[in-house]
């Protein structure tokens, strides 16, 4: 599939069929996710692949799937055959930027932009795009119970989850009401040479 088509087809899907996802496709998706850039080549991003049905149901419970269902959405979190939890370690970045090639004067680093979050977002987008490239659908769930999710999956204390990507074969779904807003005019979002 051409890149422009992958970008055009990418959307957040909230329903999946029962058809399983080929393990080889999952491996290609997570491999793509780890191709994201990382500041100083810190490589602080991690992906946790969850396919066990019981664990996926537990993640759905932690994410409040019952609230989605009550709002008229399908039980898309527990139904998705694959969850990819995107995670990042701030400590990995701080250690990397304490190394001599990044910090020759051994001074405390100033992080006006916490690049670990930026890099985790880049991994997230690559996972979403790679799923589309595999002919699959994906949705992102920014769980409000991240600490419980991290505990459920046995995260080390220095690693933070940013959310869950659900992956599967698409089924008809109810589109988010947010889409009714439409895109912002390009004149408000794209600027040339200066604001």
N, C-alpha and C positions, 0 to 999 in steps of 0.2 A: 504494500500500500504506500502511496506517495505521502510524504510528510504533510503536505498541505491538506490532504484528505483526512489524515489522522487527526490533525488539529481541528478541522471542521466537524468531524464526527464526535469529538470528545465532549461528553456531558456527564453530569452526575446521574447515575441510574439507581433507582430505588426498588427494583424487583428483578428476580432471577428465576430461571427455570431450574428444574432438578438435575439437569444434565451436568455431569462432572466436568471439571477442567483438567485437561491433560497435564500431568506433572511436568512434561518438557516445556509446555507453555508457561507454567508458573516459574520454572527456572529461568527462562529467557526474560520474563518480566522483572524478576528481582535482580537479575544480572544487569538489566538496563537501569534499574533504580540506583544501583551502586556505581553507575558511570557518571553520576552527578558531580559537579565540581565541589571542592571543599577548600576553604581558605588555608593556605600554606600546605596544601595536600595533607591536612590533618586527618581526614578520613574518619570523622567522628560519627557518621551516620550508620545506623544499623536497621535491618528489616527483620521482623519476626513473622514467619509464615505460619498461619494457623489453619489447618484443614480438619481437625478433629471436631465432629459435630457437637459433642458435649461442650467443648471449650468455646466453640462459636456461639452456642446458645447462652453460655455464661457471659460472654462479651456483649451479646445483645441485651441481656438483663442489665448489665452494668451501664449500658448506654441508654437505658430507658426505652427499649424498643416498644414496650406496651404503650408509651405516649405517642409514638409514631403511628401505631395501629389505631389508637383511639382518634387520631387526627385524620384517618382515612387512608393512610399509606399501607402498603403491604408489609409483611414481616420480613423485610429485605435484609436486615442484618443477619439474623439467624439463618435465613434461606441461602445467602451467598455461600457457595462451596469453598471459597478461599477468602481469608482475611490476611492482609499484609499490614502489620503495625509498623509505622515509620517512627524511628526513635533517633535520639542524638545525645551525645555526651559533651556538655560544656567543658568538662575537665580535660577531655582529649585535646580540645583546642587550646586551652590554657597551658597544658604541658607542652604542646607543640610550639607555642609562641614563647616559651621559656628556653627553647633550645638555642644554641649559639648562632645558628644561621638566621634566626628570626629575631633574636634579642641579644646582640653582641654586648650590650652594656648592662645586661641583667637588671633592667629597670621594670617596674610594674607596668603591665600593659593596660592601655586605655582601650576600651571596646565601645566606642560610640554607637556602633552597629553590632549586635551580637550575631556574628556570622554563622554560628552553629544553627540558629533558627533559619537563616537564609538558605543554608546548604540542605537542611532537612526539607525545606519547601521545594528545593530543586529535585531532590530524590522523590518526593511525593509526586511532582508533576511527571517525572519520567516513568514512574510506576503507572500512573493514569494513562499516559500516552502509549506505553508499551502494551497495556491491556487492550486498547483499541486496535493497535497494530496486529495483535493476535486474533482479531475478530471477536473479542470479548467486550463486556461492559464493565464499568467500574464506577464506584461512588465513594465519596470521602465522608467519614464520620468523625467529626471533632468531638470526641466524647467529653462529657462534663465530669466524668469519674476517672480521670487519668491515673490518679494514685492507685485506685482499686484495680484498674487495668494492668498497671505495672506490677502490682502485687500478684495478681492472677497469673501473669506470665513469668514471674520470677526475675524481674529486671534487677540488675545490680543498682545499688543506691545512687550512683552517679549518672545513670541513664534515664532520660525523660522521653516519654511517648508524646508525639504530637497528634496522633489520631490513627484511625483505622481506614484502610482502603478495602472495600468489599469488591470482589471480582467474581464474575460468572457469566453465563450466557444470558442475554437480556430477555426479559419477559415484559409485556405491556405494563407500564407503570404510570402512576399519577405524577405529573410534573409539579415541581415546586411552585407555590404561589409567588415566590420571589421573581420568577421569570416574567410575570405580568408587568413588572417595572420597565422592562426593555433595557437595551444597552444605553449607556450614557453617550451623548453626542461626542464624536471624535474631537471636535474643537475644545471640549472640556478635558480630554484625556491625553491628547497628543499635542506636544508643543515643539516648535522648531527653533533651534538656536538659543532660545531663552523662553521663560514662562510668559 
